[in-house]
Amino acid sequence: MCYQEETAWAKGTRYVERGNWAMYVDHRDKEKKVVDLIAGGGNPSSGTVVGTATISAPADGEVTIKISLTGGAVFYYDLDDPNNDDNLKVQDYATAPKGNPAPGKFDWKYSIAPHLTTYTFTVPYNNFYGIHLDVAVPVPCN
């Protein structure tokens, strides 16, 4: 099996209308929410659904987020630097964000072992979340 590296975002509202396809999730309703993870350009019609992000209802000022990759997608990391790669990045926001995000500067970063397909973590409750992943998707070997 061969893999191609992709970036993925939790499906939601685009940060900006043109250019960057990054998206954030509205969680103001405080209800458990399941959203698709979109790789390959972020457009659901041309991108690839690589799994889901489940955001819990808040409890004790926190939410639990579970990432579940599907369709053969796995967490990916930079093979040239396996000891310093945050392949899951999350930013919480009190108000809807504006402008292009910088995932490398997100507050919550995790280094998930390559080839895993699920990861669960907690972050502070807030109204909006940007969830960015580095994944690998199966492709035909040449």
GROMACS elastic network, one bead per residue, 0.5 to 0.9 nm:
[ bonds ]
;  ai    aj funct       b0    kb
    1   138     6  0.66841   500
    1   139     6  0.73224   500
    1   140     6  0.71647   500
    1   141     6  0.66341   500
    2   137     6  0.82728   500
    2   138     6  0.57102   500
    2   139     6  0.55138   500
    2   140     6  0.61778   500
    2   141     6  0.52518   500
    2   142     6  0.86046   500
    3    73     6  0.85308   500
    3   136     6  0.55429   500
    3   137     6  0.51998   500
    3   139     6  0.53776   500
    3   140     6  0.79929   500
    3   141     6  0.81686   500
    4   135     6  0.83030   500
    4   136     6  0.52038   500
    4   137     6  0.53640   500
    4   138     6  0.64298   500
    4   139     6  0.64388   500
    5    76     6  0.69350   500
    5    77     6  0.86174   500
    5   134     6  0.71636   500
    5   135     6  0.58472   500
    5   137     6  0.65614   500
    6    39     6  0.61012   500
    6    40     6  0.60963   500
    6    41     6  0.89146   500
    6    76     6  0.84650   500
    6   133     6  0.84120   500
    6   134     6  0.60275   500
    6   135     6  0.53478   500
    6   136     6  0.57815   500
    6   137     6  0.71487   500
    7    38     6  0.83123   500
    7    39     6  0.55625   500
    7    40     6  0.66690   500
    7    41     6  0.81645   500
    7    42     6  0.89336   500
    7   132     6  0.71976   500
    7   133     6  0.56877   500
    7   135     6  0.59810   500
    7   136     6  0.83092   500
    8    11     6  0.89871   500
    8    22     6  0.85488   500
    8    37     6  0.60768   500
    8    38     6  0.51398   500
    8    40     6  0.69753   500
    8    41     6  0.80577   500
    8    42     6  0.71735   500
    8    48     6  0.88771   500
    8    49     6  0.87646   500
    8    50     6  0.78790   500
    8   131     6  0.83126   500
    8   132     6  0.57626   500
    8   133     6  0.50815   500
    8   134     6  0.63580   500
    8   135     6  0.69332   500
    9    12     6  0.85069   500
    9    21     6  0.85913   500
    9    22     6  0.63410   500
    9    23     6  0.61688   500
    9    24     6  0.78555   500
    9    36     6  0.84002   500
    9    37     6  0.54914   500
    9    38     6  0.54882   500
    9    39     6  0.66894   500
    9    42     6  0.69654   500
    9   130     6  0.75721   500
    9   131     6  0.56804   500
    9   133     6  0.63921   500
   10    22     6  0.85687   500
   10    23     6  0.65233   500
   10    24     6  0.67067   500
   10    25     6  0.69172   500
   10    35     6  0.63369   500
   10    36     6  0.58986   500
   10    38     6  0.63388   500
   10    42     6  0.89482   500
   10    52     6  0.75482   500
   10    53     6  0.66296   500
   10   129     6  0.87536   500
   10   130     6  0.71315   500
   10   131     6  0.54378   500
   10   132     6  0.67827   500
   10   133     6  0.85801   500
   11    14     6  0.85385   500
   11    22     6  0.87364   500
   11    23     6  0.60459   500
   11    24     6  0.68971   500
   11    25     6  0.67541   500
   11    35     6  0.59088   500
   11    36     6  0.54552   500
   11    37     6  0.58273   500
   11    38     6  0.63237   500
   11    42     6  0.77931   500
   11    44     6  0.85401   500
   11    52     6  0.89718   500
   11    53     6  0.89186   500
   11   131     6  0.88140   500
   12    22     6  0.88698   500
   12    23     6  0.52587   500
   12    24     6  0.50774   500
   12    26     6  0.70928   500
   12    35     6  0.77522   500
   12    36     6  0.87075   500
   12   130     6  0.88177   500
   13    16     6  0.86290   500
   13    22     6  0.83252   500
   13    23     6  0.51097   500
   13    24     6  0.53932   500
   13    25     6  0.64614   500
   13    26     6  0.77308   500
   14    17     6  0.63655   500
   14    18     6  0.89538   500
   14    20     6  0.82398   500
   14    21     6  0.62569   500
   14    22     6  0.57061   500
   14    24     6  0.64366   500
   15    20     6  0.77902   500
   15    21     6  0.74774   500
   15    22     6  0.59384   500
   15    23     6  0.55315   500
   15    24     6  0.67595   500
   15    96     6  0.85443   500
   15    97     6  0.65325   500
   15    98     6  0.57837   500
   15    99     6  0.59372   500
   15   100     6  0.62027   500
   15   101     6  0.73373   500
   16    19     6  0.72411   500
   16    20     6  0.66714   500
   16    21     6  0.73985   500
   16    22     6  0.77117   500
   16    23     6  0.84020   500
   16    98     6  0.69220   500
   16    99     6  0.58561   500
   16   100     6  0.64673   500
   17    20     6  0.78325   500
   17    21     6  0.79219   500
   18    21     6  0.76215   500
   19   100     6  0.88548   500
   20    23     6  0.89058   500
   20    41     6  0.88119   500
   20   100     6  0.66898   500
   20   101     6  0.87125   500
   21    41     6  0.64748   500
   21    42     6  0.56187   500
   21    43     6  0.76423   500
   21   100     6  0.89850   500
   22    41     6  0.87531   500
   22    42     6  0.71238   500
   22   100     6  0.75943   500
   22   101     6  0.73583   500
   22   130     6  0.81314   500
   22   132     6  0.81974   500
   23    42     6  0.80659   500
   23   129     6  0.88416   500
   23   130     6  0.64408   500
   23   131     6  0.79170   500
   23   132     6  0.86875   500
   24    91     6  0.89659   500
   24    96     6  0.84046   500
   24    97     6  0.81363   500
   24   128     6  0.65831   500
   24   129     6  0.53715   500
   24   131     6  0.68666   500
   25    35     6  0.81903   500
   25   127     6  0.85184   500
   25   128     6  0.54692   500
   25   129     6  0.51318   500
   25   130     6  0.63199   500
   25   131     6  0.80171   500
   26    29     6  0.79234   500
   26    96     6  0.80222   500
   26   127     6  0.62300   500
   26   129     6  0.68181   500
   27    30     6  0.56301   500
   27    31     6  0.72908   500
   27    32     6  0.85964   500
   27    33     6  0.77937   500
   27    55     6  0.82986   500
   27    57     6  0.87739   500
   27   125     6  0.89614   500
   27   126     6  0.73418   500
   27   128     6  0.53621   500
   27   129     6  0.74254   500
   28    31     6  0.81371   500
   28   126     6  0.76633   500
   28   128     6  0.70190   500
   29    32     6  0.87533   500
   29    57     6  0.87729   500
   29   127     6  0.81828   500
   30    33     6  0.85136   500
   30    56     6  0.80085   500
   30    57     6  0.52076   500
   30    58     6  0.63517   500
   30   125     6  0.88794   500
   30   126     6  0.89513   500
   30   127     6  0.79859   500
   31    55     6  0.82543   500
   31    56     6  0.68383   500
   31    58     6  0.78791   500
   32    54     6  0.71889   500
   32    55     6  0.56220   500
   32    58     6  0.83909   500
   33    53     6  0.80948   500
   33    54     6  0.56591   500
   33    55     6  0.51725   500
   33    56     6  0.64977   500
   33    57     6  0.78453   500
   34    52     6  0.64497   500
   34    53     6  0.56729   500
   34    55     6  0.63584   500
   34    56     6  0.86715   500
   35    51     6  0.85588   500
   35    52     6  0.54699   500
   35    53     6  0.53911   500
   35    54     6  0.65305   500
   35    55     6  0.83292   500
   36    49     6  0.63501   500
   36    50     6  0.75427   500
   36    51     6  0.58707   500
   36    53     6  0.63592   500
   36    54     6  0.88786   500
   37    42     6  0.86851   500
   37    48     6  0.82233   500
   37    49     6  0.56265   500
   37    50     6  0.55913   500
   37    51     6  0.51576   500
   37    52     6  0.51331   500
   37    53     6  0.65968   500
   37    67     6  0.86928   500
   37    68     6  0.88962   500
   37    69     6  0.81308   500
   37   131     6  0.88179   500
   37   132     6  0.88236   500
   37   133     6  0.87068   500
   38    41     6  0.76809   500
   38    42     6  0.53108   500
   38    43     6  0.74245   500
   38    44     6  0.67106   500
   38    47     6  0.61511   500
   38    48     6  0.55098   500
   38    50     6  0.60460   500
   38    51     6  0.76559   500
   38    52     6  0.86951   500
   39    42     6  0.56833   500
   39    43     6  0.83350   500
   39    44     6  0.86780   500
   39    47     6  0.55417   500
   39    48     6  0.51300   500
   39    49     6  0.63503   500
   39    50     6  0.65308   500
   39   133     6  0.88380   500
   39   135     6  0.81286   500
   39   137     6  0.89672   500
   40    43     6  0.78411   500
   40    46     6  0.76339   500
   40    48     6  0.60921   500
   40    49     6  0.89016   500
   41    44     6  0.84278   500
   41    46     6  0.73035   500
   41    47     6  0.54393   500
   41    48     6  0.83192   500
   42    45     6  0.86456   500
   42    46     6  0.76943   500
   42    47     6  0.54140   500
   42    48     6  0.78354   500
   43    46     6  0.53745   500
   43    47     6  0.50444   500
   43    48     6  0.82020   500
   44    47     6  0.50498   500
   44    48     6  0.67166   500
   44    49     6  0.72970   500
   45    48     6  0.80928   500
   49    52     6  0.81238   500
   49    69     6  0.89989   500
   49    70     6  0.81536   500
   49    71     6  0.83036   500
   50    68     6  0.84792   500
   50    69     6  0.55990   500
   50    70     6  0.53938   500
   50    71     6  0.63031   500
   50    72     6  0.80256   500
   50    73     6  0.59235   500
   50    74     6  0.86423   500
   50   135     6  0.84293   500
   50   137     6  0.78163   500
   51    67     6  0.74525   500
   51    68     6  0.54170   500
   51    71     6  0.75266   500
   51    73     6  0.78350   500
   51   117     6  0.89696   500
   52    66     6  0.80526   500
   52    67     6  0.59758   500
   52    68     6  0.53190   500
   52    69     6  0.64804   500
   52    70     6  0.79868   500
   53    65     6  0.65823   500
   53    66     6  0.56045   500
   53    68     6  0.64114   500
   53    69     6  0.86540   500
   53   131     6  0.84598   500
   54    64     6  0.79685   500
   54    65     6  0.54632   500
   54    66     6  0.50886   500
   54    67     6  0.65837   500
   54    68     6  0.81564   500
   55    58     6  0.87455   500
   55    63     6  0.65960   500
   55    64     6  0.59185   500
   55    66     6  0.67190   500
   55    67     6  0.89934   500
   56    59     6  0.84073   500
   56    62     6  0.88604   500
   56    63     6  0.54239   500
   56    64     6  0.52896   500
   56    65     6  0.63758   500
   56    66     6  0.84919   500
   57    62     6  0.85149   500
   57    63     6  0.62416   500
   57    64     6  0.79262   500
   57   125     6  0.87409   500
   58    61     6  0.61163   500
   58    62     6  0.53420   500
   58    64     6  0.77870   500
   58   124     6  0.85812   500
   58   125     6  0.59957   500
   58   126     6  0.86992   500
   59    62     6  0.54336   500
   59    63     6  0.63871   500
   59    64     6  0.87076   500
   59   125     6  0.81446   500
   60    63     6  0.83885   500
   60   125     6  0.86547   500
   61   123     6  0.87141   500
   61   124     6  0.59267   500
   61   125     6  0.53446   500
   61   126     6  0.85181   500
   62   122     6  0.63973   500
   62   123     6  0.55654   500
   62   126     6  0.81935   500
   63   121     6  0.84383   500
   63   122     6  0.55366   500
   63   123     6  0.57120   500
   63   124     6  0.61794   500
   63   125     6  0.53309   500
   63   126     6  0.84518   500
   64   120     6  0.69209   500
   64   121     6  0.56478   500
   64   123     6  0.66534   500
   64   124     6  0.88240   500
   64   125     6  0.88866   500
   65   119     6  0.82659   500
   65   120     6  0.56602   500
   65   121     6  0.55530   500
   65   122     6  0.60899   500
   65   123     6  0.77890   500
   66   118     6  0.71103   500
   66   119     6  0.57540   500
   66   121     6  0.66172   500
   66   122     6  0.87808   500
   67   117     6  0.77973   500
   67   118     6  0.53549   500
   67   119     6  0.52444   500
   67   120     6  0.62579   500
   67   121     6  0.87598   500
   68   117     6  0.59213   500
   68   119     6  0.69211   500
   68   120     6  0.87486   500
   69    72     6  0.75234   500
   69    73     6  0.56957   500
   69    74     6  0.62980   500
   69    75     6  0.79867   500
   69   116     6  0.84540   500
   69   118     6  0.61918   500
   69   135     6  0.87592   500
   70    73     6  0.55764   500
   70    74     6  0.78710   500
   70   117     6  0.72543   500
   71    74     6  0.89455   500
   71   137     6  0.79886   500
   71   138     6  0.82539   500
   72   117     6  0.84233   500
   72   136     6  0.84960   500
   72   137     6  0.63261   500
   72   138     6  0.60771   500
   73    76     6  0.89346   500
   73   115     6  0.81858   500
   73   116     6  0.89071   500
   73   117     6  0.70733   500
   73   135     6  0.65059   500
   73   136     6  0.55513   500
   73   138     6  0.65379   500
   74   114     6  0.68767   500
   74   116     6  0.55943   500
   74   117     6  0.50702   500
   74   118     6  0.84447   500
   74   134     6  0.87838   500
   74   135     6  0.55479   500
   74   136     6  0.53864   500
   74   137     6  0.67026   500
   74   138     6  0.87880   500
   75    87     6  0.69867   500
   75    88     6  0.84054   500
   75   112     6  0.66681   500
   75   113     6  0.70300   500
   75   114     6  0.51149   500
   75   115     6  0.54351   500
   75   116     6  0.57033   500
   75   117     6  0.63188   500
   75   118     6  0.84183   500
   75   133     6  0.76796   500
   75   134     6  0.62530   500
   75   136     6  0.62251   500
   76    79     6  0.86943   500
   76    87     6  0.65582   500
   76   112     6  0.80410   500
   76   113     6  0.78324   500
   76   114     6  0.51050   500
   76   115     6  0.67272   500
   76   116     6  0.85567   500
   76   133     6  0.84976   500
   76   134     6  0.54965   500
   76   136     6  0.53600   500
   77    80     6  0.87040   500
   77    81     6  0.78781   500
   77    82     6  0.63268   500
   77    84     6  0.88782   500
   77    85     6  0.60112   500
   77    86     6  0.76021   500
   77    87     6  0.60785   500
   77   111     6  0.81930   500
   77   112     6  0.82171   500
   77   113     6  0.80079   500
   77   114     6  0.62563   500
   77   134     6  0.68793   500
   77   135     6  0.77282   500
   77   136     6  0.86279   500
   78    81     6  0.53637   500
   78    82     6  0.57420   500
   78    83     6  0.89021   500
   78    84     6  0.84145   500
   78    85     6  0.64778   500
   78    87     6  0.87338   500
   79    82     6  0.54833   500
   81    84     6  0.58033   500
   81    85     6  0.67098   500
   82    85     6  0.60508   500
   83   111     6  0.86786   500
   84   111     6  0.78712   500
   85    88     6  0.89964   500
   85   110     6  0.82773   500
   85   111     6  0.59456   500
   85   112     6  0.86539   500
   86    89     6  0.68816   500
   86   104     6  0.82204   500
   86   109     6  0.57549   500
   86   110     6  0.51061   500
   86   112     6  0.73702   500
   86   133     6  0.86910   500
   86   134     6  0.83361   500
   87   109     6  0.75982   500
   87   110     6  0.63405   500
   87   111     6  0.54450   500
   87   112     6  0.64077   500
   87   113     6  0.89409   500
   87   132     6  0.80336   500
   87   133     6  0.54907   500
   87   135     6  0.75889   500
   88   108     6  0.82478   500
   88   109     6  0.57798   500
   88   110     6  0.51390   500
   88   111     6  0.65228   500
   88   112     6  0.71929   500
   88   131     6  0.74687   500
   88   132     6  0.58949   500
   88   134     6  0.65515   500
   89   103     6  0.61843   500
   89   104     6  0.73232   500
   89   105     6  0.85835   500
   89   106     6  0.61003   500
   89   107     6  0.76635   500
   89   108     6  0.57168   500
   89   110     6  0.64098   500
   89   111     6  0.89520   500
   89   130     6  0.80152   500
   89   131     6  0.59621   500
   89   132     6  0.51730   500
   89   133     6  0.63656   500
   89   134     6  0.89185   500
   90   103     6  0.75603   500
   90   106     6  0.58311   500
   90   107     6  0.66084   500
   90   108     6  0.50196   500
   90   109     6  0.63989   500
   90   110     6  0.87062   500
   90   123     6  0.85298   500
   90   129     6  0.67637   500
   90   130     6  0.55159   500
   90   132     6  0.63408   500
   90   133     6  0.87751   500
   91   103     6  0.79516   500
   91   105     6  0.86774   500
   91   106     6  0.50235   500
   91   107     6  0.56355   500
   91   108     6  0.62410   500
   91   109     6  0.88346   500
   91   128     6  0.82351   500
   91   129     6  0.55531   500
   91   130     6  0.50915   500
   91   131     6  0.67539   500
   91   132     6  0.88504   500
   92   106     6  0.84298   500
   92   107     6  0.78793   500
   92   108     6  0.85308   500
   92   123     6  0.80830   500
   92   124     6  0.75299   500
   92   125     6  0.76378   500
   92   126     6  0.58421   500
   92   127     6  0.73371   500
   92   128     6  0.56863   500
   92   130     6  0.65448   500
   92   131     6  0.88523   500
   93    96     6  0.66505   500
   93    97     6  0.68784   500
   93   126     6  0.58998   500
   93   127     6  0.60564   500
   93   128     6  0.50070   500
   93   129     6  0.62019   500
   93   130     6  0.82233   500
   94    97     6  0.85345   500
   94   126     6  0.55714   500
   94   127     6  0.52220   500
   94   128     6  0.64856   500
   95   126     6  0.86980   500
   95   127     6  0.67393   500
   95   128     6  0.69809   500
   96   127     6  0.79203   500
   96   128     6  0.64771   500
   97   100     6  0.88150   500
   97   101     6  0.83847   500
   97   128     6  0.81453   500
   98   101     6  0.81458   500
  101   104     6  0.88913   500
  101   105     6  0.84340   500
  101   106     6  0.84166   500
  101   130     6  0.85616   500
  102   105     6  0.55074   500
  102   106     6  0.68190   500
  103   106     6  0.50808   500
  103   107     6  0.88019   500
  103   109     6  0.89744   500
  103   130     6  0.84497   500
  103   131     6  0.85386   500
  103   132     6  0.67952   500
  104   107     6  0.86780   500
  104   109     6  0.82425   500
  105   108     6  0.87213   500
  105   109     6  0.88169   500
  106   109     6  0.68872   500
  106   130     6  0.85635   500
  108   123     6  0.75506   500
  111   114     6  0.88020   500
  112   115     6  0.87141   500
  112   116     6  0.72902   500
  112   119     6  0.75641   500
  113   116     6  0.60469   500
  114   117     6  0.86183   500
  114   135     6  0.88160   500
  115   135     6  0.89588   500
  115   136     6  0.83502   500
  116   119     6  0.79023   500
  122   125     6  0.88766   500
  123   126     6  0.88343   500
  125   128     6  0.87858   500
  126   129     6  0.74670   500
  138   141     6  0.89511   500
